[in-house]
Amino acid sequence: QKTFLMDAAGGWSTLSVGLGFDPTTTLQEAVRAAGNKDEDTFARMFFQVNDKLTLLASGADPMLETSVNAQQYEEMIDFLMASYPIVMVDLSSAIPSLKRAVLSIAHEIVVVTTPTLSSLRAARTLMQEIKLIHGGSLNNVDLVVNMEGMIPSKEVPKADIALALEHTPSVTIPFEPKIFIGSENEGLNLSQAKGGNDIINRLLSIGENVLNDASSPDSFEGDGNIVTQLMAKT
């Protein structure tokens, strides 16, 4: 599916490191172009990964200044959804008001936690707030447990995670720093790293949920779907 990916973190974004591009714009510039419906200017802020994946090349924002407000960001998403069936937003380092605005309109939400007590407590609180925003339902939430096996003797067991969060994890990702840090440092796609395909295969079930939802004629009143990823970390 034709997909657009962007990070809502402003100057705190690390998307450019993982996907090998230089940040050439700021969120302020992007929302201004989208608000003016200036498609040519807006398109010059994109980084084309391949024929299906396009990124917003943001990250040049000052780190210690206020980013865009929630209404501006939501208007930019509306503008993008006219052209892209799937819009993915990384909310892991976004400001709270922006997180709430995007979560309220998201069709699929991925909450990423680690199997530690502090992270799981944050995940539980976050998921309860998401449940309230979505009318008491967590049907559109996928829970990903990351870094399993980092400290085996101190981690919360899988069964206890599902019980505590009242939500069964969709995917568990093993602690593999050589794969993730190595591929990032060397500018490699995860599929090019030894052992990377196993992790990709684990995540395919979430991707299939998103694609199935995007292809449903009743999935959304507009033109596209929004997928968000949050990190429940302390």
C-alpha positions in Angstrom: 0.0 0.0 0.0 1.1 3.6 -0.7 2.2 4.8 2.8 3.4 8.0 4.3 5.5 7.9 7.5 6.3 10.8 9.8 7.7 11.5 13.3 5.8 13.9 15.5 8.9 14.6 17.7 10.2 17.7 16.0 13.9 18.1 16.7 13.9 15.0 18.9 13.2 12.7 16.0 15.7 9.9 15.2 13.9 8.8 12.0 16.5 10.2 9.8 19.2 8.0 11.4 17.3 4.8 11.0 16.3 5.5 7.4 19.3 7.3 6.1 18.2 10.8 5.1 19.2 14.3 6.2 16.5 16.3 7.9 15.6 19.2 5.5 12.5 20.7 7.1 10.7 21.4 10.3 7.3 20.6 11.5 6.4 24.3 11.5 7.3 24.5 7.8 5.4 21.4 7.0 2.2 22.4 8.7 2.4 25.8 7.1 2.6 24.3 3.6 -0.1 21.8 4.3 -2.3 24.5 5.8 -1.9 26.6 2.6 -2.5 23.5 0.5 0.8 24.2 -1.2 1.4 20.8 -2.7 4.6 21.7 -4.5 6.3 23.2 -1.5 5.0 20.3 0.7 6.3 17.7 -1.7 9.8 19.1 -1.6 9.8 18.2 2.1 9.4 14.5 1.3 12.0 11.8 1.2 11.1 8.9 -1.1 12.3 5.6 0.3 10.8 3.5 -2.5 7.7 3.5 -4.8 5.4 2.7 -1.8 7.0 4.5 1.2 7.4 8.3 1.5 8.6 10.1 4.6 8.4 13.7 5.9 12.0 14.7 6.1 11.5 16.6 9.4 13.9 16.8 12.4 15.6 20.1 11.7 13.5 21.8 14.4 15.1 23.4 17.4 15.0 20.9 20.3 14.2 23.4 23.0 11.4 25.3 21.4 7.7 24.7 21.2 6.7 22.5 18.3 3.4 22.7 16.3 0.1 22.5 18.1 -2.4 19.6 17.8 -4.8 21.3 15.5 -2.1 22.2 13.0 -0.8 18.6 13.0 -4.2 17.2 12.5 -4.8 19.5 9.6 -1.6 18.2 8.0 -2.8 14.6 8.5 -6.1 15.4 6.8 -4.2 16.9 3.9 -2.0 13.8 3.5 -4.9 11.4 3.7 -6.3 12.7 0.5 -3.3 11.1 -1.3 -2.1 8.3 0.9 -4.2 5.2 2.0 -2.0 4.8 5.0 -0.5 7.5 7.2 1.8 6.3 9.9 2.8 8.6 12.8 5.5 8.0 15.4 4.2 9.6 18.6 6.9 8.3 20.9 8.5 11.7 21.7 5.6 14.0 20.8 4.0 16.5 23.2 1.0 15.1 25.1 -1.6 17.3 23.4 -0.4 16.2 20.0 -0.4 12.5 21.1 -4.0 12.8 22.2 -5.2 14.5 19.0 -3.6 11.8 16.8 -4.8 8.9 19.0 -8.4 10.2 18.8 -8.5 9.8 15.0 -6.1 6.7 14.7 -7.6 3.5 13.3 -4.7 1.3 14.5 -2.5 2.0 17.5 0.7 0.2 18.4 1.8 0.5 22.0 5.4 -0.5 22.6 6.6 -1.5 26.0 9.4 -3.4 27.6 8.8 -6.3 30.1 9.9 -4.2 33.1 7.6 -3.2 35.9 8.0 0.6 35.4 7.4 0.4 31.6 4.4 -1.9 32.0 2.8 0.5 34.5 3.2 3.3 32.0 1.7 1.1 29.3 -1.3 0.2 31.5 -2.0 3.8 32.2 -1.6 4.8 28.6 -3.9 2.0 27.4 -6.6 3.0 29.9 -6.5 6.6 28.5 -6.6 5.3 24.9 -9.6 3.1 25.9 -11.5 6.2 27.2 -10.7 8.2 24.0 -12.0 5.3 21.9 -15.3 4.8 23.7 -14.3 2.0 26.0 -12.6 -0.2 23.4 -9.1 -1.4 22.8 -9.9 -3.4 19.7 -7.7 -1.2 17.5 -4.7 -1.5 19.9 -1.7 -3.8 19.3 0.6 -4.3 22.2 4.3 -5.0 21.4 6.7 -6.2 24.1 10.2 -5.1 23.1 13.6 -6.1 24.3 12.5 -9.4 25.8 15.5 -11.2 27.4 17.5 -8.1 28.3 17.4 -9.0 32.0 15.5 -12.4 32.1 15.6 -12.8 35.9 14.1 -9.3 36.4 11.5 -9.3 33.7 7.7 -9.7 34.1 6.6 -13.1 32.7 4.4 -13.0 29.5 1.3 -14.4 31.3 1.6 -11.7 34.0 1.9 -9.0 31.3 -1.4 -10.1 29.7 -3.1 -10.3 33.1 -1.8 -6.9 34.3 -2.6 -5.0 31.1 -5.8 -7.0 30.4 -4.5 -7.2 26.8 -2.6 -10.0 25.2 0.6 -8.9 23.5 0.4 -9.2 19.7 4.1 -9.4 19.2 7.2 -10.0 21.4 10.6 -8.7 20.1 13.8 -10.2 21.5 16.6 -8.1 22.9 19.0 -8.1 19.9 21.2 -5.0 20.1 23.6 -6.3 17.4 20.8 -6.4 14.9 19.2 -3.1 15.7 22.1 -0.9 16.5 24.3 -2.6 13.9 21.9 -2.1 11.1 21.3 1.5 12.1 24.9 2.4 12.4 25.7 0.7 9.0 22.7 2.2 7.3 21.2 -1.2 6.5 17.6 -2.2 6.2 16.6 -4.6 8.9 16.1 -7.3 6.3 19.7 -7.0 5.3 21.0 -7.8 8.9 21.5 -11.3 10.0 18.5 -12.4 12.0 16.5 -9.3 10.9 14.0 -11.3 8.9 12.8 -13.2 11.9 11.9 -9.9 13.6 10.2 -8.6 10.5 8.1 -11.8 10.3 7.0 -11.3 13.9 5.7 -7.9 13.0 3.9 -8.9 9.8 0.7 -9.7 11.7 0.4 -6.1 12.7 1.1 -5.0 9.2 -1.6 -7.3 7.9 -4.2 -5.8 10.3 -3.4 -2.3 9.0 -3.6 -3.3 5.4 -6.8 -5.3 5.9 -8.3 -2.3 7.6 -7.1 0.1 4.9 -8.7 -2.1 2.2 -12.1 -2.2 3.9 -14.6 0.2 2.2 -16.2 0.8 5.6 -13.0 1.5 7.6 -13.0 5.2 7.3 -15.3 8.0 6.1 -12.4 9.8 4.4 -9.6 8.7 2.1 -7.0 7.2 4.4 -6.2 5.4 7.6 -3.9 6.6 10.4 -1.6 4.2 12.2 0.2 5.5 15.3 3.0 4.1 17.4 3.7 5.0 21.0 6.4 4.1 23.3 5.2 3.3 26.9 8.6 4.0 28.6 9.8 5.8 31.7 
